[in-house]
Amino acid sequence: MTATLATGLACPLCHTVAPTLTDATLAAGGDWRCSVCHQLWSAQRLETVAAYEAYCAARAAAVPRSDAV
């Protein structure tokens, strides 16, 4: 996890910018609750979301589209 507020750490669900939060805080087990959607985010949860987004992007690139003419 290398994102910080300076690089735009935001809620993956609603994209609200996170409160002041550093890598050290996340690494130490810190978390934050989004003020808009009220989801609780930790380093592990943020990494899981990022891994799933990467998986979806790779799958979309690898699977041929059936609607191509």
DRENKOL-384271 format. One record per residue: x, y, z of N, C-alpha, C in turn; residue in one letter. Coordinates in Angstrom, 1 decimal. Layout:
# residues N
<rec n_xx="X" n_yy="Y" n_zz="Z" ca_xx="X" ca_yy="Y" ca_zz="Z" c_xx="X" c_yy="Y" c_zz="Z" type="a"/>
...
***
This chain:
# residues 69
<rec n_xx="0.9" n_yy="-1.2" n_zz="0.0" ca_xx="0.0" ca_yy="0.0" ca_zz="0.0" c_xx="0.9" c_yy="1.2" c_zz="0.0" type="m"/>
<rec n_xx="0.9" n_yy="2.0" n_zz="-1.1" ca_xx="1.7" ca_yy="3.2" ca_zz="-1.2" c_xx="1.0" c_yy="4.5" c_zz="-1.3" type="t"/>
<rec n_xx="-0.3" n_yy="4.4" n_zz="-1.3" ca_xx="-1.1" ca_yy="5.7" ca_zz="-1.5" c_xx="-1.2" c_yy="6.4" c_zz="-0.2" type="a"/>
<rec n_xx="-1.1" n_yy="7.7" n_zz="-0.3" ca_xx="-1.3" ca_yy="8.6" ca_zz="0.8" c_xx="-2.3" c_yy="9.7" c_zz="0.4" type="t"/>
<rec n_xx="-2.7" n_yy="10.5" n_zz="1.3" ca_xx="-3.6" ca_yy="11.6" ca_zz="0.9" c_xx="-3.0" c_yy="12.4" c_zz="-0.2" type="l"/>
<rec n_xx="-1.7" n_yy="12.6" n_zz="-0.1" ca_xx="-1.1" ca_yy="13.5" ca_zz="-1.2" c_xx="-1.2" c_yy="12.9" c_zz="-2.6" type="a"/>
<rec n_xx="-1.4" n_yy="11.6" n_zz="-2.7" ca_xx="-1.5" ca_yy="10.9" ca_zz="-4.0" c_xx="-3.0" c_yy="10.6" c_zz="-4.2" type="t"/>
<rec n_xx="-3.9" n_yy="11.1" n_zz="-3.4" ca_xx="-5.3" ca_yy="10.9" ca_zz="-3.7" c_xx="-6.0" c_yy="9.7" c_zz="-3.1" type="g"/>
<rec n_xx="-5.6" n_yy="9.3" n_zz="-1.9" ca_xx="-6.3" ca_yy="8.2" ca_zz="-1.3" c_xx="-7.7" c_yy="8.5" c_zz="-1.1" type="l"/>
<rec n_xx="-8.6" n_yy="7.7" n_zz="-1.7" ca_xx="-10.0" ca_yy="8.0" ca_zz="-1.6" c_xx="-10.8" c_yy="6.7" c_zz="-1.4" type="a"/>
<rec n_xx="-12.0" n_yy="6.9" n_zz="-0.9" ca_xx="-12.9" ca_yy="5.7" ca_zz="-0.7" c_xx="-13.1" c_yy="5.1" c_zz="-2.1" type="c"/>
<rec n_xx="-12.8" n_yy="3.8" n_zz="-2.2" ca_xx="-13.1" ca_yy="3.1" ca_zz="-3.5" c_xx="-14.5" c_yy="3.0" c_zz="-3.9" type="p"/>
<rec n_xx="-15.4" n_yy="3.1" n_zz="-2.9" ca_xx="-16.8" ca_yy="3.0" ca_zz="-3.2" c_xx="-17.5" c_yy="4.3" c_zz="-3.7" type="l"/>
<rec n_xx="-17.2" n_yy="5.4" n_zz="-3.0" ca_xx="-17.9" ca_yy="6.6" ca_zz="-3.4" c_xx="-16.9" c_yy="7.7" c_zz="-3.8" type="c"/>
<rec n_xx="-15.6" n_yy="7.4" n_zz="-3.7" ca_xx="-14.5" ca_yy="8.3" ca_zz="-4.2" c_xx="-14.3" c_yy="9.6" c_zz="-3.3" type="h"/>
<rec n_xx="-14.8" n_yy="9.6" n_zz="-2.1" ca_xx="-14.6" ca_yy="10.7" ca_zz="-1.2" c_xx="-13.2" c_yy="10.6" c_zz="-0.8" type="t"/>
<rec n_xx="-12.5" n_yy="11.8" n_zz="-0.8" ca_xx="-11.1" ca_yy="11.8" ca_zz="-0.3" c_xx="-11.0" c_yy="11.5" c_zz="1.1" type="v"/>
<rec n_xx="-10.0" n_yy="10.7" n_zz="1.5" ca_xx="-9.8" ca_yy="10.2" ca_zz="2.8" c_xx="-9.3" c_yy="11.4" c_zz="3.7" type="a"/>
<rec n_xx="-9.6" n_yy="11.3" n_zz="5.0" ca_xx="-9.0" ca_yy="12.2" ca_zz="5.9" c_xx="-7.5" c_yy="12.1" c_zz="5.9" type="p"/>
<rec n_xx="-6.8" n_yy="12.9" n_zz="6.6" ca_xx="-5.4" ca_yy="12.8" ca_zz="6.7" c_xx="-5.0" c_yy="11.4" c_zz="7.2" type="t"/>
<rec n_xx="-4.4" n_yy="10.7" n_zz="6.3" ca_xx="-4.0" ca_yy="9.3" ca_zz="6.6" c_xx="-2.7" c_yy="9.0" c_zz="5.9" type="l"/>
<rec n_xx="-1.8" n_yy="8.4" n_zz="6.6" ca_xx="-0.5" ca_yy="8.1" ca_zz="6.1" c_xx="-0.3" c_yy="6.6" c_zz="5.9" type="t"/>
<rec n_xx="0.7" n_yy="6.2" n_zz="5.1" ca_xx="1.1" ca_yy="4.8" ca_zz="5.0" c_xx="1.4" c_yy="4.2" c_zz="6.3" type="d"/>
<rec n_xx="2.1" n_yy="4.9" n_zz="7.2" ca_xx="2.5" ca_yy="4.4" ca_zz="8.5" c_xx="1.3" c_yy="4.1" c_zz="9.3" type="a"/>
<rec n_xx="0.3" n_yy="5.0" n_zz="9.3" ca_xx="-1.0" ca_yy="4.7" ca_zz="10.0" c_xx="-1.7" c_yy="3.5" c_zz="9.5" type="t"/>
<rec n_xx="-1.8" n_yy="3.3" n_zz="8.2" ca_xx="-2.4" ca_yy="2.1" ca_zz="7.7" c_xx="-1.6" c_yy="0.9" c_zz="8.0" type="l"/>
<rec n_xx="-0.3" n_yy="0.9" n_zz="7.9" ca_xx="0.6" ca_yy="-0.2" ca_zz="8.2" c_xx="0.5" c_yy="-0.6" c_zz="9.7" type="a"/>
<rec n_xx="0.3" n_yy="0.4" n_zz="10.5" ca_xx="0.2" ca_yy="0.1" ca_zz="12.0" c_xx="-1.2" c_yy="-0.4" c_zz="12.3" type="a"/>
<rec n_xx="-2.1" n_yy="-0.7" n_zz="11.3" ca_xx="-3.4" ca_yy="-1.2" ca_zz="11.6" c_xx="-4.5" c_yy="-0.2" c_zz="11.7" type="g"/>
<rec n_xx="-4.1" n_yy="1.1" n_zz="11.4" ca_xx="-5.1" ca_yy="2.1" ca_zz="11.4" c_xx="-6.2" c_yy="2.0" c_zz="10.3" type="g"/>
<rec n_xx="-7.3" n_yy="2.6" n_zz="10.5" ca_xx="-8.3" ca_yy="2.5" ca_zz="9.4" c_xx="-9.1" c_yy="3.8" c_zz="9.5" type="d"/>
<rec n_xx="-10.0" n_yy="4.0" n_zz="8.6" ca_xx="-10.8" ca_yy="5.2" ca_zz="8.5" c_xx="-12.2" c_yy="4.9" c_zz="8.0" type="w"/>
<rec n_xx="-13.2" n_yy="5.6" n_zz="8.4" ca_xx="-14.6" ca_yy="5.4" ca_zz="8.0" c_xx="-14.9" c_yy="6.6" c_zz="7.1" type="r"/>
<rec n_xx="-15.4" n_yy="6.2" n_zz="5.9" ca_xx="-15.8" ca_yy="7.3" ca_zz="4.9" c_xx="-16.9" c_yy="8.1" c_zz="5.5" type="c"/>
<rec n_xx="-16.8" n_yy="9.4" n_zz="5.4" ca_xx="-17.8" ca_yy="10.3" ca_zz="5.9" c_xx="-19.1" c_yy="10.3" c_zz="5.1" type="s"/>
<rec n_xx="-19.0" n_yy="9.8" n_zz="3.8" ca_xx="-20.2" ca_yy="9.8" ca_zz="2.9" c_xx="-20.9" c_yy="8.5" c_zz="2.9" type="v"/>
<rec n_xx="-20.2" n_yy="7.4" n_zz="2.6" ca_xx="-20.9" ca_yy="6.1" ca_zz="2.5" c_xx="-20.7" c_yy="5.2" c_zz="3.8" type="c"/>
<rec n_xx="-19.9" n_yy="5.7" n_zz="4.7" ca_xx="-19.7" ca_yy="5.1" ca_zz="6.0" c_xx="-19.1" c_yy="3.7" c_zz="6.0" type="h"/>
<rec n_xx="-18.4" n_yy="3.4" n_zz="4.9" ca_xx="-17.6" ca_yy="2.1" ca_zz="4.8" c_xx="-16.3" c_yy="2.3" c_zz="5.6" type="q"/>
<rec n_xx="-15.9" n_yy="1.2" n_zz="6.3" ca_xx="-14.7" ca_yy="1.2" ca_zz="7.1" c_xx="-13.6" c_yy="0.6" c_zz="6.2" type="l"/>
<rec n_xx="-12.5" n_yy="1.4" n_zz="6.0" ca_xx="-11.4" ca_yy="1.0" ca_zz="5.2" c_xx="-10.1" c_yy="0.8" c_zz="6.0" type="w"/>
<rec n_xx="-9.4" n_yy="-0.3" n_zz="5.7" ca_xx="-8.1" ca_yy="-0.6" ca_zz="6.3" c_xx="-7.1" c_yy="-0.9" c_zz="5.2" type="s"/>
<rec n_xx="-5.9" n_yy="-1.0" n_zz="5.5" ca_xx="-4.9" ca_yy="-1.3" ca_zz="4.5" c_xx="-5.3" c_yy="-2.7" c_zz="3.8" type="a"/>
<rec n_xx="-5.6" n_yy="-3.6" n_zz="4.5" ca_xx="-6.0" ca_yy="-4.9" ca_zz="3.9" c_xx="-7.2" c_yy="-4.8" c_zz="3.0" type="q"/>
<rec n_xx="-8.2" n_yy="-4.1" n_zz="3.4" ca_xx="-9.4" ca_yy="-3.9" ca_zz="2.6" c_xx="-9.1" c_yy="-3.1" c_zz="1.3" type="r"/>
<rec n_xx="-8.3" n_yy="-2.1" n_zz="1.4" ca_xx="-7.9" ca_yy="-1.3" ca_zz="0.3" c_xx="-7.1" c_yy="-2.1" c_zz="-0.7" type="l"/>
<rec n_xx="-6.2" n_yy="-3.0" n_zz="-0.2" ca_xx="-5.4" ca_yy="-3.8" ca_zz="-1.1" c_xx="-6.2" c_yy="-4.9" c_zz="-1.8" type="e"/>
<rec n_xx="-7.2" n_yy="-5.4" n_zz="-1.1" ca_xx="-8.1" ca_yy="-6.3" ca_zz="-1.7" c_xx="-8.9" c_yy="-5.7" c_zz="-2.8" type="t"/>
<rec n_xx="-9.4" n_yy="-4.5" n_zz="-2.6" ca_xx="-10.1" ca_yy="-3.8" ca_zz="-3.7" c_xx="-9.2" c_yy="-3.5" c_zz="-4.9" type="v"/>
<rec n_xx="-8.0" n_yy="-3.1" n_zz="-4.6" ca_xx="-7.0" ca_yy="-2.8" ca_zz="-5.7" c_xx="-6.7" c_yy="-4.1" c_zz="-6.5" type="a"/>
<rec n_xx="-6.6" n_yy="-5.2" n_zz="-5.8" ca_xx="-6.3" ca_yy="-6.5" ca_zz="-6.5" c_xx="-7.5" c_yy="-6.9" c_zz="-7.3" type="a"/>
<rec n_xx="-8.7" n_yy="-6.7" n_zz="-6.8" ca_xx="-9.9" ca_yy="-7.1" ca_zz="-7.6" c_xx="-10.0" c_yy="-6.2" c_zz="-8.8" type="y"/>
<rec n_xx="-9.7" n_yy="-4.9" n_zz="-8.7" ca_xx="-9.8" ca_yy="-4.0" ca_zz="-9.8" c_xx="-8.8" c_yy="-4.4" c_zz="-10.9" type="e"/>
<rec n_xx="-7.5" n_yy="-4.8" n_zz="-10.5" ca_xx="-6.5" ca_yy="-5.3" ca_zz="-11.4" c_xx="-7.0" c_yy="-6.6" c_zz="-12.1" type="a"/>
<rec n_xx="-7.6" n_yy="-7.5" n_zz="-11.4" ca_xx="-8.1" ca_yy="-8.7" ca_zz="-11.9" c_xx="-9.2" c_yy="-8.4" c_zz="-13.0" type="y"/>
<rec n_xx="-10.1" n_yy="-7.5" n_zz="-12.7" ca_xx="-11.2" ca_yy="-7.2" ca_zz="-13.6" c_xx="-10.6" c_yy="-6.6" c_zz="-14.9" type="c"/>
<rec n_xx="-9.6" n_yy="-5.7" n_zz="-14.7" ca_xx="-9.0" ca_yy="-5.1" ca_zz="-15.9" c_xx="-8.3" c_yy="-6.1" c_zz="-16.8" type="a"/>
<rec n_xx="-7.6" n_yy="-7.0" n_zz="-16.2" ca_xx="-6.9" ca_yy="-8.0" ca_zz="-16.9" c_xx="-7.9" c_yy="-9.0" c_zz="-17.6" type="a"/>
<rec n_xx="-8.9" n_yy="-9.3" n_zz="-16.9" ca_xx="-9.9" ca_yy="-10.2" ca_zz="-17.5" c_xx="-10.6" c_yy="-9.5" c_zz="-18.7" type="r"/>
<rec n_xx="-11.0" n_yy="-8.2" n_zz="-18.5" ca_xx="-11.6" ca_yy="-7.5" ca_zz="-19.6" c_xx="-10.7" c_yy="-7.4" c_zz="-20.8" type="a"/>
<rec n_xx="-9.4" n_yy="-7.3" n_zz="-20.6" ca_xx="-8.5" ca_yy="-7.2" ca_zz="-21.7" c_xx="-8.3" c_yy="-8.5" c_zz="-22.4" type="a"/>
<rec n_xx="-8.4" n_yy="-9.6" n_zz="-21.7" ca_xx="-8.2" ca_yy="-10.9" ca_zz="-22.2" c_xx="-9.4" c_yy="-11.6" c_zz="-22.9" type="a"/>
<rec n_xx="-10.6" n_yy="-11.2" n_zz="-22.5" ca_xx="-11.8" ca_yy="-11.9" ca_zz="-23.0" c_xx="-12.2" c_yy="-11.1" c_zz="-24.2" type="v"/>
<rec n_xx="-12.4" n_yy="-11.9" n_zz="-25.3" ca_xx="-12.8" ca_yy="-11.2" ca_zz="-26.6" c_xx="-14.3" c_yy="-10.8" c_zz="-26.4" type="p"/>
<rec n_xx="-14.6" n_yy="-9.6" n_zz="-26.9" ca_xx="-16.0" ca_yy="-9.1" ca_zz="-26.9" c_xx="-16.8" c_yy="-9.8" c_zz="-27.9" type="r"/>
<rec n_xx="-18.0" n_yy="-10.3" n_zz="-27.5" ca_xx="-18.9" ca_yy="-11.0" ca_zz="-28.3" c_xx="-19.7" c_yy="-10.0" c_zz="-29.2" type="s"/>
<rec n_xx="-19.7" n_yy="-8.7" n_zz="-28.9" ca_xx="-20.5" ca_yy="-7.8" ca_zz="-29.7" c_xx="-19.7" c_yy="-7.1" c_zz="-30.8" type="d"/>
<rec n_xx="-18.4" n_yy="-7.6" n_zz="-31.0" ca_xx="-17.6" ca_yy="-7.0" ca_zz="-32.1" c_xx="-18.1" c_yy="-7.5" c_zz="-33.4" type="a"/>
<rec n_xx="-18.1" n_yy="-6.5" n_zz="-34.3" ca_xx="-18.7" ca_yy="-6.8" ca_zz="-35.7" c_xx="-17.6" c_yy="-7.0" c_zz="-36.7" type="v"/>
***
